[in-house]
Amino acid sequence: MAEPKLVLPTMDAIQRWQGIAVPNAAARHALADFEALIADLEKLRGEMAFEEEPAGFEAALRDCRDPGS
């Protein structure tokens, strides 16, 4: 199966911006999955409103803390 067209340009961008190469086959496979993730996120565009997100970092921390603390 051929790699998605996003894999090689993404590998090149990582090399140019971060100075590192994709380390192994698992990382390259993850990049292949990245294109599907972007497509899935595109499908959600416009469905969530800002108000549905935590108002800030502190609110997110309060929502996630252990009940006993």
C-alpha positions as CSV (number, residue, x, y, z in Angstrom):
1,M,0.0,0.0,0.0
2,A,1.3,3.4,-0.9
3,E,1.9,6.1,1.7
4,P,-0.4,9.0,1.8
5,K,0.9,12.1,0.0
6,L,1.3,14.0,3.3
7,V,4.0,11.7,4.7
8,L,7.1,12.8,2.8
9,P,6.4,16.5,3.0
10,T,5.7,16.2,6.7
11,M,9.0,14.2,7.2
12,D,10.8,17.0,5.3
13,A,9.2,19.7,7.4
14,I,10.1,17.9,10.7
15,Q,13.7,17.7,9.4
16,R,13.9,21.3,8.4
17,W,12.1,22.8,11.5
18,Q,13.3,20.4,14.2
19,G,16.5,19.1,12.8
20,I,15.5,15.5,13.4
21,A,14.5,12.6,11.1
22,V,11.6,10.3,11.6
23,P,13.2,7.7,13.9
24,N,11.7,4.4,12.8
25,A,8.9,2.6,10.9
26,A,6.4,3.2,13.7
27,A,6.9,7.0,13.5
28,R,6.5,6.8,9.7
29,H,3.3,4.8,10.2
30,A,2.0,7.4,12.6
31,L,2.6,10.1,10.0
32,A,0.5,8.0,7.6
33,D,-2.3,8.0,10.1
34,F,-2.0,11.8,10.6
35,E,-3.7,12.4,7.2
36,A,-6.8,10.5,8.4
37,L,-6.8,12.4,11.7
38,I,-6.8,15.7,9.9
39,A,-9.7,14.5,7.7
40,D,-11.6,13.5,10.9
41,L,-11.0,16.8,12.5
42,E,-12.2,18.6,9.3
43,K,-15.5,16.8,9.6
44,L,-16.0,18.3,13.1
45,R,-15.3,21.9,11.9
46,G,-18.2,24.1,13.0
47,E,-19.8,21.6,15.3
48,M,-18.1,22.8,18.5
49,A,-18.5,26.3,19.9
50,F,-15.9,28.0,22.1
51,E,-18.4,28.0,25.0
52,E,-18.2,24.2,25.1
53,E,-14.5,24.3,26.0
54,P,-13.2,25.0,29.5
55,A,-12.9,28.8,30.1
56,G,-9.2,28.5,30.9
57,F,-6.4,26.3,32.2
58,E,-7.5,26.7,35.8
59,A,-11.0,25.5,35.0
60,A,-9.7,22.5,33.2
61,L,-7.5,21.6,36.1
62,R,-10.5,21.9,38.5
63,D,-12.6,19.7,36.3
64,C,-9.9,17.0,36.2
65,R,-8.7,16.9,39.8
66,D,-9.3,14.0,42.1
67,P,-12.5,14.1,44.0
68,G,-10.6,13.7,47.4
69,S,-8.4,16.7,46.9
